[in-house]
Structures are given as structure tokens and as C-alpha cells.
Amino acid sequence: MNNWISTPELRSADVWLDPLREKHRAGLIASVSDGELWNLWYTAVPHPDDMSAFIERAVRERAEGESFAFAVRLADTGKIIGSTRYMHIDAINRRVEIGHTWYSASHQRTSVNTSCKHLLLLHAFENADAIAVEFRTNRLNRRSRAAIERLGAAQDGILRSHSISEDGLVRDSAVYSVIAAEWPAVKRNLEWLLLRSEDGPRALRYSATVRHVLPDR
């Protein structure tokens, strides 16, 4: 059951999602340094000095079936521009959350996030037969909430005093989801967004592929 979401490499004409490994460390450090993302108060992004620990934890959680983290790369150059993951994997109920997502400052407000979400949702619903995919974000993170709503996810509610950050702040989480019955309409919406995006004209000329990868070395 731990392998329910599988070990995919996801590919499109615009972005590649590679299972996160130590070999991605330098690229991840460069991506978080573009905008000093670790200083954002409303989300958790690793400091460059903590990147090895970040990767080690991701690899361990993947082995234990808890989450599945990816390095986000540009398809044309191979440059690493961020990270995202499947998390809170519930194999019995075929539910999963997409989260812990961050992109370098120079690739925010582009088609990258839409392309990544397109790939992750497509794999979850069409390859893993998920019944629901969740998104959670800080209630006060208006930009993140707007981006999730733009994808076509519906708000389920607010989890009040849901978690405590490393600096002691108590966070309310806004919870959104896409359910299997909604996926065809959400998929069409994502394709429309990608098609009209000025920076992603190739977005619909893609095929999301899933390949089994070798164990981490």
C-alpha cells in the first residue's frame, strides 16, 4: 500500500518533475536563493544550509510511504526552479495532498505552477485512481489561496489553530480539494489556462509520462 501513488517521473513540454534526491541539492539551493525564499513568513522553505537535511527527510518519507517529493525542472534547460510533493498519502482511501510547493522568485506568477499542478493531478486521478486531492495553505496567504482557486479546486473549510510553525506562530489552514467527479472539468480548465498563458505556448503539446525509477543510491 505504501507504493499506491507509485514512483513517477512526470514530464511535460514545459516542466519535469523528478523524484527528489541528493544530486538535486545544488540546484535547489540556487532556486531558494533566487528571492531568498526561506525568509517568507507564511510558508516553510529550507535555508540553503539546511538543504541536505531537507532532502534526507524527503527520501526517508518516500521510503515510508508518507510523502513523495519532486525537484521541479524546466524541460528545455533542465534548470531546477523549485520543489513540490504529494503528502499525507492515504493509500486506503486513495486521497493525497499536493503541497510544500515553492518556486524561485523569477518563476513565480508564470505558467510553471499550473503546469506542475496539471501533471500532479493527472497522475493522481488517471494513473493512481485517486478519489480526492487536497491543497492546504495558510489562511492569510491570499496569493496562494487565489492560485489554488484559479486551478479549479473548491474550498472545504478552515482548520483553525491547525499547526504551529518553528517560530511559534499558530496557523489557520484553508483547505481545498478536487474530487474525482470534478477532475474532467478541472482538467479542461487547466488546459485552457495553459493554452492562453503567454509564457507557456507549448503547454498542450505534451504527454505526462510515468516511469519507474531506480532506488536512491
TORFI-413647 format. One record per residue (C-alpha): residue number from 1; residue in three letters; x, z, y. Coordinates in Angstrom, 2 decimals, padded with zeros to 5 digits. Each point is the difference from the previous one (the first is absolute). Last residue first. Layout:
<roros>
+-----+------+---------+---------+---------+
|  nr | rest |      px |      pz |      py |
+-----+------+---------+---------+---------+
| NUM |  ALA |       X |       Z |       Y |
...
+-----+------+---------+---------+---------+
</roros>
This chain:
<roros>
+-----+------+---------+---------+---------+
|  nr | rest |      px |      pz |      py |
+-----+------+---------+---------+---------+
| 217 |  ARG |  021.74 | -004.07 |  005.50 |
| 216 |  ASP | -003.72 | -000.23 |  000.59 |
| 215 |  PRO | -001.86 | -001.56 | -002.90 |
| 214 |  LEU | -000.24 | -003.80 | -000.02 |
| 213 |  VAL | -002.93 | -001.60 |  001.73 |
| 212 |  HIS | -003.34 | -001.26 | -001.21 |
| 211 |  ARG | -001.18 | -002.85 |  002.21 |
| 210 |  VAL | -003.23 | -000.25 |  001.93 |
| 209 |  THR | -000.61 | -003.01 |  002.19 |
| 208 |  ALA | -002.00 | -000.34 |  003.19 |
| 207 |  SER | -000.23 | -003.71 |  000.71 |
| 206 |  TYR |  000.34 | -001.32 |  003.49 |
| 205 |  ARG | -001.03 | -002.76 |  002.32 |
| 204 |  LEU | -002.56 |  002.21 |  001.73 |
| 203 |  ALA |  002.57 |  001.82 |  002.13 |
| 202 |  ARG |  001.99 | -003.02 |  001.12 |
| 201 |  PRO | -001.16 |  000.22 |  003.62 |
| 200 |  GLY |  001.04 |  003.68 |  000.29 |
| 199 |  ASP |  001.27 |  000.63 |  003.52 |
| 198 |  GLU | -003.00 | -001.44 |  001.83 |
| 197 |  SER | -002.50 |  001.68 | -002.33 |
| 196 |  ARG | -003.12 | -002.09 | -000.52 |
| 195 |  LEU |  000.60 | -000.62 | -003.70 |
| 194 |  LEU |  001.13 |  003.57 | -000.61 |
| 193 |  LEU | -003.14 |  001.48 |  001.52 |
| 192 |  TRP | -002.18 | -002.42 | -001.95 |
| 191 |  GLU |  001.79 |  000.83 | -003.24 |
| 190 |  LEU | -000.50 |  003.71 |  000.68 |
| 189 |  ASN | -003.72 | -000.52 |  000.68 |
| 188 |  ARG | -000.41 | -002.03 | -003.19 |
| 187 |  LYS |  001.68 |  002.76 | -001.98 |
| 186 |  VAL | -002.27 |  002.60 |  001.60 |
| 185 |  ALA | -003.05 | -002.02 | -001.03 |
| 184 |  PRO |  001.22 | -000.40 | -003.60 |
| 183 |  TRP |  001.18 |  003.67 | -000.09 |
| 182 |  GLU | -003.28 |  001.64 |  000.96 |
| 181 |  ALA | -001.31 |  000.46 | -003.56 |
| 180 |  ALA |  003.38 |  001.39 | -001.03 |
| 179 |  ILE | -000.01 |  002.74 |  002.62 |
| 178 |  VAL |  002.04 |  000.02 |  003.22 |
| 177 |  SER |  000.76 |  003.40 |  001.43 |
| 176 |  TYR |  000.54 |  002.07 |  003.13 |
| 175 |  VAL |  000.94 |  003.64 |  000.54 |
| 174 |  ALA |  000.86 |  001.48 |  003.41 |
| 173 |  SER |  002.34 |  002.93 | -000.56 |
| 172 |  ASP |  000.05 |  003.16 |  002.14 |
| 171 |  ARG |  003.54 |  001.31 |  000.32 |
| 170 |  VAL |  001.36 |  003.49 |  000.47 |
| 169 |  LEU |  003.34 |  000.00 |  001.81 |
| 168 |  GLY |  002.70 |  002.16 | -001.59 |
| 167 |  ASP |  003.10 | -002.08 |  000.72 |
| 166 |  GLU |  000.10 | -001.33 | -003.57 |
| 165 |  SER | -003.64 | -001.06 |  000.31 |
| 164 |  ILE | -002.96 |  001.99 | -001.31 |
| 163 |  SER | -002.87 | -001.72 | -001.79 |
| 162 |  HIS | -003.76 | -000.50 | -000.09 |
| 161 |  SER | -001.05 |  002.29 |  002.81 |
| 160 |  ARG | -003.19 | -002.11 |  000.20 |
| 159 |  LEU | -000.41 | -002.85 | -002.45 |
| 158 |  ILE | -001.92 | -002.53 |  002.09 |
| 157 |  GLY | -002.46 | -002.49 | -001.50 |
| 156 |  ASP | -000.46 | -003.01 | -002.26 |
| 155 |  GLN |  000.94 | -002.61 |  002.59 |
| 154 |  ALA | -000.45 | -003.57 | -001.21 |
| 153 |  ALA |  002.95 | -002.35 | -000.56 |
| 152 |  GLY | -000.22 | -003.52 |  001.48 |
| 151 |  LEU |  003.65 | -000.59 |  000.90 |
| 150 |  ARG | -000.86 |  000.58 |  003.66 |
| 149 |  GLU | -001.20 |  003.48 | -000.90 |
| 148 |  ILE |  003.44 |  000.83 | -001.36 |
| 147 |  ALA |  001.72 | -001.37 |  003.12 |
| 146 |  ALA | -002.36 |  001.93 |  002.30 |
| 145 |  ARG |  000.71 |  003.22 | -001.89 |
| 144 |  SER |  003.75 | -000.57 |  000.25 |
| 143 |  ARG | -000.16 | -000.60 |  003.75 |
| 142 |  ARG | -002.26 |  002.99 |  000.58 |
| 141 |  ASN |  002.32 |  002.45 | -001.73 |
| 140 |  LEU | -001.94 |  003.16 |  000.91 |
| 139 |  ARG | -001.79 |  000.27 | -003.35 |
| 138 |  ASN |  003.35 | -000.34 | -001.75 |
| 137 |  THR | -000.25 | -002.68 | -002.65 |
| 136 |  ARG | -001.45 | -000.59 | -003.42 |
| 135 |  PHE | -000.68 | -003.25 | -001.84 |
| 134 |  GLU | -001.79 | -000.20 | -003.33 |
| 133 |  VAL | -000.39 | -002.68 | -002.67 |
| 132 |  ALA | -003.03 |  000.04 | -002.29 |
| 131 |  ILE | -001.14 | -001.31 | -003.40 |
| 130 |  ALA |  003.43 | -001.27 | -000.96 |
| 129 |  ASP |  000.17 | -002.87 | -002.49 |
| 128 |  ALA |  003.84 |  000.07 | -000.17 |
| 127 |  ASN |  000.51 | -003.74 |  000.46 |
| 126 |  GLU | -002.85 | -001.09 |  002.28 |
| 125 |  PHE | -000.83 |  003.24 |  001.82 |
| 124 |  ALA |  003.37 |  001.73 |  000.36 |
| 123 |  HIS |  002.05 | -003.19 |  000.15 |
| 122 |  LEU | -002.20 | -001.55 |  002.68 |
| 121 |  LEU | -000.06 |  003.24 |  001.97 |
| 120 |  LEU |  003.79 |  000.25 |  000.04 |
| 119 |  LEU |  000.54 | -003.67 |  000.87 |
| 118 |  HIS | -002.57 | -000.08 |  002.81 |
| 117 |  LYS |  001.26 |  003.35 |  001.31 |
| 116 |  CYS |  003.49 | -001.45 |  000.28 |
| 115 |  SER | -001.17 | -003.17 |  001.75 |
| 114 |  THR | -002.16 |  001.99 |  002.44 |
| 113 |  ASN |  002.92 |  002.31 |  000.79 |
| 112 |  VAL |  002.39 | -002.91 |  000.57 |
| 111 |  SER | -002.40 | -002.01 |  002.23 |
| 110 |  THR |  001.58 |  001.48 |  003.13 |
| 109 |  ARG | -000.79 |  003.13 |  002.03 |
| 108 |  GLN |  003.11 |  001.71 | -001.41 |
| 107 |  HIS |  002.85 | -002.23 | -001.05 |
| 106 |  SER |  002.47 |  000.82 |  002.80 |
| 105 |  ALA | -000.73 |  003.72 | -000.37 |
| 104 |  SER |  001.14 |  000.05 | -003.64 |
| 103 |  TYR | -002.87 |  000.52 | -002.40 |
| 102 |  TRP | -001.54 |  003.11 | -001.52 |
| 101 |  THR | -002.41 |  000.72 | -002.83 |
| 100 |  HIS | -000.39 |  003.34 | -001.77 |
|  99 |  GLY | -003.31 | -001.40 | -001.25 |
|  98 |  ILE | -002.10 | -001.96 | -002.44 |
|  97 |  GLU | -002.15 |  002.37 | -002.07 |
|  96 |  VAL | -001.02 | -000.53 | -003.59 |
|  95 |  ARG | -003.09 |  000.21 | -002.18 |
|  94 |  ARG | -000.37 | -001.15 | -003.59 |
|  93 |  ASN | -001.91 |  003.15 | -001.03 |
|  92 |  ILE |  002.33 |  000.89 | -002.85 |
|  91 |  ALA |  003.04 | -001.58 |  001.67 |
|  90 |  ASP | -000.26 |  002.04 |  003.19 |
|  89 |  ILE |  003.05 | -000.96 |  002.06 |
|  88 |  HIS |  000.32 |  002.26 |  003.03 |
|  87 |  MET |  002.34 | -002.62 |  001.45 |
|  86 |  TYR |  000.52 | -003.76 |  000.11 |
|  85 |  ARG |  002.81 | -000.67 |  002.43 |
|  84 |  THR |  001.38 | -001.38 |  003.24 |
|  83 |  SER |  003.44 | -000.57 |  001.48 |
|  82 |  GLY |  001.60 | -001.75 |  002.93 |
|  81 |  ILE |  001.76 | -003.06 |  001.41 |
|  80 |  ILE |  002.45 | -000.99 | -002.72 |
|  79 |  LYS |  001.43 | -003.45 |  000.70 |
|  78 |  GLY | -000.41 | -002.51 | -002.84 |
|  77 |  THR |  000.23 | -002.85 |  002.52 |
|  76 |  ASP | -003.05 | -002.18 | -000.69 |
|  75 |  ALA | -002.06 |  002.46 | -002.03 |
|  74 |  LEU |  000.41 |  002.90 |  002.41 |
|  73 |  ARG |  000.51 |  003.20 | -001.99 |
|  72 |  VAL | -002.11 |  003.14 | -000.48 |
|  71 |  ALA |  001.65 |  002.58 | -002.28 |
|  70 |  PHE | -002.57 |  001.36 | -002.40 |
|  69 |  ALA | -001.14 |  003.40 | -001.26 |
|  68 |  PHE | -002.10 |  000.70 | -003.10 |
|  67 |  SER | -001.59 |  003.44 | -000.17 |
|  66 |  GLU | -000.78 |  002.82 | -002.43 |
|  65 |  GLY |  000.75 | -001.78 | -003.29 |
|  64 |  GLU |  002.89 |  002.32 | -000.89 |
|  63 |  ALA |  002.56 | -002.82 |  000.05 |
|  62 |  ARG | -001.37 | -001.18 |  003.34 |
|  61 |  GLU |  000.17 |  003.54 |  001.37 |
|  60 |  ARG |  003.68 |  000.22 | -000.98 |
|  59 |  VAL |  000.86 | -003.35 |  001.61 |
|  58 |  ALA | -001.79 |  001.00 |  003.22 |
|  57 |  ARG |  001.75 |  003.38 |  000.04 |
|  56 |  GLU |  003.40 | -001.64 | -000.38 |
|  55 |  ILE | -000.83 | -002.49 |  002.76 |
|  54 |  PHE | -000.92 |  002.67 |  002.54 |
|  53 |  ALA |  003.03 |  002.09 | -001.04 |
|  52 |  SER |  002.24 | -003.01 |  000.67 |
|  51 |  MET | -001.73 | -000.59 |  003.34 |
|  50 |  ASP |  000.46 |  003.52 |  001.37 |
|  49 |  ASP |  002.86 | -000.77 |  002.40 |
|  48 |  PRO | -001.88 | -003.05 |  001.28 |
|  47 |  HIS | -002.95 |  002.26 |  000.93 |
|  46 |  PRO | -003.02 | -000.53 | -002.24 |
|  45 |  VAL | -003.40 | -000.97 |  001.46 |
|  44 |  ALA | -002.89 |  002.47 | -000.11 |
|  43 |  THR | -002.86 | -000.85 |  002.36 |
|  42 |  TYR | -001.62 |  001.35 |  003.17 |
|  41 |  TRP |  003.11 |  001.29 |  001.80 |
|  40 |  LEU |  002.00 | -003.23 |  000.01 |
|  39 |  ASN |  003.68 |  000.94 |  000.40 |
|  38 |  TRP |  000.94 | -001.30 | -003.46 |
|  37 |  LEU | -000.90 | -003.49 |  001.20 |
|  36 |  GLU |  003.13 | -000.37 |  002.12 |
|  35 |  GLY | -001.35 | -003.35 |  001.26 |
|  34 |  ASP |  002.17 | -002.22 | -002.20 |
|  33 |  SER |  001.89 |  002.89 | -001.62 |
|  32 |  VAL | -002.73 |  000.22 | -002.64 |
|  31 |  SER |  000.70 | -003.62 | -001.01 |
|  30 |  ALA |  003.78 |  000.33 | -000.02 |
|  29 |  ILE | -000.17 |  003.10 | -002.21 |
|  28 |  LEU | -002.37 | -001.86 | -002.33 |
|  27 |  GLY |  002.41 | -002.91 | -000.29 |
|  26 |  ALA |  002.91 |  002.30 | -000.81 |
|  25 |  ARG | -002.02 |  001.87 | -002.64 |
|  24 |  HIS | -001.47 | -003.01 | -001.84 |
|  23 |  LYS |  002.56 |  000.17 | -002.85 |
|  22 |  GLU | -001.24 |  003.54 | -000.71 |
|  21 |  ARG | -003.30 | -001.39 | -001.23 |
|  20 |  LEU | -003.54 | -000.66 |  001.24 |
|  19 |  PRO | -002.03 | -002.44 | -002.10 |
|  18 |  ASP |  000.09 | -003.24 |  002.01 |
|  17 |  LEU | -002.81 | -001.21 |  002.26 |
|  16 |  TRP |  000.66 | -003.47 |  001.33 |
|  15 |  VAL | -001.50 | -001.28 |  003.23 |
|  14 |  ASP | -000.93 | -003.32 |  001.61 |
|  13 |  ALA | -000.60 | -002.64 | -002.67 |
|  12 |  SER | -001.26 |  002.73 | -002.30 |
|  11 |  ARG |  001.60 |  002.03 | -002.77 |
|  10 |  LEU | -000.77 |  003.28 | -001.74 |
|   9 |  GLU |  002.48 |  001.47 | -002.45 |
|   8 |  PRO | -002.04 |  002.14 | -002.29 |
|   7 |  THR |  000.60 |  003.05 | -002.17 |
|   6 |  SER | -003.45 |  000.77 | -001.40 |
|   5 |  ILE | -002.97 |  001.65 |  001.80 |
|   4 |  TRP | -001.01 |  001.54 | -003.33 |
|   3 |  ASN |  003.54 |  000.86 | -001.05 |
|   2 |  ASN | -000.56 |  003.76 | -000.06 |
|   1 |  MET | -002.97 | -000.56 | -002.33 |
+-----+------+---------+---------+---------+
</roros>
